Amino acid sequence: MLKRKNDSHKGDNGKIMIVGGSEMFHGAPILSALAAEHSGVDLIFPYIPPCQAEAAKSYSLNFIIQKFSENILTNKDVKSILNLSKKMDVMVIGPGLGTNIKTKQAVKSIVSHITIPTVIDASALFYTNSFPKTTVLTPHRGEFKEMTGDEPTVKNVQKWAKQLGVTIVCKGHEDIIARGEEIAINKTGNSYMTVGGTGDVLSGLLGGLIAQGMDSFEACKYGTKILGLVAENQTELQGNFRAIDLVNGISGMIKTN
C-alpha cells in the first residue's frame, strides 16, 4: 500500500494523463482512467475524442477532460498533448486509439518526444521503437510475438526489455515482467481476464502507481498481482466479471495488500 505524506497537497500524489479512444473504442480510455483513479492518484486527465467526452464525464466527477480536435487522434493534437504532459507525472497512451494512419503518425511523434514516464498499451505498441527513459510496454502474448517476431518466453521478453531499454509486462496466464536483469512472474489471475477491457484497466493501474512514485518495475509486479487477486475474488463472488468489476475492486485490494 502506497504511503502519503500528511502535509501533501492536491497533485502531490500523482497527476496522470490517459491518451486514448476512437469512435469504435469508447470504453478503453474510460476504463484506464477509472483504474488510475482507483489506484489513489490525485488528478486524472483523460485526453479523448470529443464524441466520448460526455460519456467519460458520467463515469467520474473527478476526470479533467481534454478533447482531440477530431474523433481520432491526429497530428493536430500532438503539440497540446506534449504541452500538457509537462505538467503530468505519467502518460498512458494507447487504449482504444485504433489503427488509423493519422493516429499512427501522431502516436509516433508523441512517444518520440515525450519526457515523462509512459505506459504504452494496445495498438500504440506497434507505432514506434523510440521511447522515453522510463517506459512500460504491456503487450499480451500475441502482441509480443507480432512486435518482435519472437515467442513470448521469459528469455525473449527479457531480451527485448534489455534491447529496447524498457519494462515489459507480457500478459498471459502468467504475466512475465522484465527490465534489464530483473525478471518476475505474476501467477495471480484466472481465465476470465480475457474479457474485453482488462488490459485497459491494467495500463491505467500501472500508470497510477508510477504517478504516485512507485518504481516502474515494482509497479508492474504489484499492479499485475493486485489485478489478478481482484479477478480471483470477483470470480469467487459472482462466477465471472466485467472489466468495470475489476476497476471497482482495485481500491479494496490495494488496501489489504
Residue pairs with C-beta under 8 A, 6 or more apart in sequence:
1 254
1 255
1 257
2 13
2 40
2 209
2 212
2 213
2 214
2 254
4 13
4 40
5 12
10 42
10 43
11 42
11 43
12 42
13 40
13 41
13 42
13 212
14 40
14 41
14 42
14 43
14 89
14 90
14 208
14 211
14 212
14 213
15 41
15 42
15 43
15 45
15 87
15 88
15 89
15 90
15 211
16 36
16 41
16 43
16 44
16 45
16 88
16 89
16 90
16 91
16 92
16 207
16 208
16 211
17 44
17 45
17 46
17 47
17 66
17 81
17 84
17 85
17 88
17 90
17 91
17 92
18 29
18 32
18 33
18 36
18 44
18 45
18 46
18 47
18 48
18 91
18 92
18 93
18 95
18 204
18 207
19 29
19 47
19 73
19 81
19 91
19 92
19 93
19 94
19 97
19 110
20 28
20 29
20 32
20 46
20 47
20 48
20 92
20 93
20 94
20 95
20 96
20 97
20 122
20 200
21 28
21 29
21 30
21 46
21 48
21 49
21 52
21 68
21 95
21 96
21 97
22 49
22 71
22 72
22 73
22 96
22 97
22 98
22 100
22 103
23 49
23 51
23 71
23 72
24 96
24 98
25 95
25 96
25 97
25 98
26 49
26 51
26 52
26 55
26 96
27 96
27 196
27 197
27 200
27 243
28 95
28 96
28 122
28 197
28 200
29 46
29 47
29 48
29 52
29 56
29 95
29 96
29 200
30 46
30 48
30 52
30 55
30 56
30 59
31 95
31 197
31 200
31 201
31 204
31 243
31 244
31 247
32 92
32 95
32 121
32 200
32 201
32 203
32 204
32 207
33 44
33 46
33 56
33 59
33 60
33 63
33 204
34 59
34 60
34 201
34 204
34 244
34 247
35 200
35 201
35 202
35 203
35 204
35 205
35 208
35 246
35 247
35 250
36 44
36 92
36 204
36 205
36 207
36 208
36 211
37 44
37 60
37 62
37 63
37 208
38 205
38 208
38 247
38 248
38 250
38 251
38 254
39 204
39 205
39 207
39 208
39 209
39 212
39 250
39 254
40 208
40 212
40 251
40 254
41 207
41 208
41 211
41 212
43 62
43 64
44 60
44 62
44 63
44 64
45 63
45 64
45 65
45 66
45 84
45 88
46 56
46 63
46 64
46 65
46 66
47 66
47 67
47 68
47 77
47 81
47 84
48 56
48 65
48 66
48 67
48 68
49 67
49 68
49 70
49 71
49 72
49 73
50 67
50 68
50 70
50 71
51 71
53 65
53 67
56 63
56 65
57 63
57 65
66 80
66 84
68 74
68 76
68 77
69 76
69 77
70 76
72 97
72 98
72 100
72 102
72 103
73 97
73 102
73 103
73 106
73 107
74 102
74 103
74 105
74 106
75 102
75 105
75 106
75 109
77 106
78 106
78 109
78 110
78 113
81 110
82 110
82 113
82 114
85 91
85 114
85 115
85 116
86 115
86 116
88 116
88 211
89 116
89 117
89 210
89 211
90 116
90 117
90 118
90 119
90 207
90 208
90 210
90 211
91 114
91 116
91 117
91 118
91 119
91 207
92 118
92 119
92 121
92 203
92 204
92 206
92 207
93 107
93 110
93 111
93 118
93 119
93 120
93 121
93 124
94 107
94 119
94 120
94 121
94 122
94 123
94 124
94 125
94 203
95 121
95 122
95 199
95 200
95 203
95 204
96 122
96 200
97 103
97 107
97 122
97 123
97 124
98 123
99 123
103 123
104 127
107 124
107 127
107 128
108 127
108 128
108 130
111 118
111 120
111 124
111 127
111 128
111 130
111 131
111 132
112 128
112 130
114 132
115 132
115 133
116 132
116 134
117 132
117 133
117 134
117 135
117 136
117 210
117 211
117 216
118 131
118 132
118 134
118 135
118 136
119 135
119 136
119 138
119 203
119 206
119 207
119 210
120 131
120 135
120 136
120 137
120 138
121 138
121 199
121 200
121 202
121 203
122 199
122 200
122 203
125 137
125 138
125 139
125 143
125 147
126 143
126 146
126 147
129 164
131 164
131 165
131 166
133 165
134 210
134 216
135 164
135 165
135 166
135 167
135 216
136 166
136 167
136 168
136 169
136 206
136 210
136 216
136 219
136 220
137 147
137 164
137 166
137 167
137 168
137 169
138 168
138 169
138 171
138 199
138 202
138 203
138 206
139 146
139 147
139 168
139 169
139 170
139 171
140 170
140 171
140 172
140 199
141 152
141 170
141 171
141 172
144 150
144 152
144 156
144 157
144 160
144 168
144 170
145 151
145 152
147 160
148 156
148 160
150 156
150 159
150 160
152 170
152 172
152 176
154 176
154 178
154 183
154 185
157 168
157 170
157 176
157 178
157 183
158 178
158 183
160 168
160 178
161 167
161 168
161 178
161 179
161 180
162 178
162 180
166 179
167 177
167 178
167 179
167 216
167 217
167 220
168 176
168 177
168 178
168 179
169 175
169 176
169 177
169 202
169 206
169 220
169 224
170 176
170 177
170 178
171 199
171 202
171 224
173 189
173 191
174 185
174 186
174 187
175 185
175 186
175 189
175 224
175 228
176 183
176 184
176 185
177 183
177 184
177 185
177 186
177 217
177 220
177 221
177 224
178 184
179 216
179 217
179 220
182 217
184 217
184 220
184 221
186 221
186 224
186 225
186 228
187 228
188 224
188 225
188 227
188 228
188 229
188 231
188 232
189 224
189 227
189 228
189 231
189 232
190 228
190 231
190 232
190 235
192 231
192 234
192 235
192 240
192 241
193 227
193 228
193 231
195 240
195 241
195 242
195 243
196 243
197 242
197 243
197 244
198 227
198 231
198 243
198 246
200 243
201 227
201 243
201 246
201 247
201 250
202 223
202 224
202 227
205 223
205 226
205 227
205 250
206 219
206 220
206 223
209 219
209 222
209 223
210 216
210 219
214 222
225 257
226 250
226 253
226 254
226 257
227 246
227 250
229 253
229 257
230 246
230 249
230 250
230 253
231 241
231 246
233 249
233 253
234 240
234 241
234 245
234 246
234 249
235 241
238 245
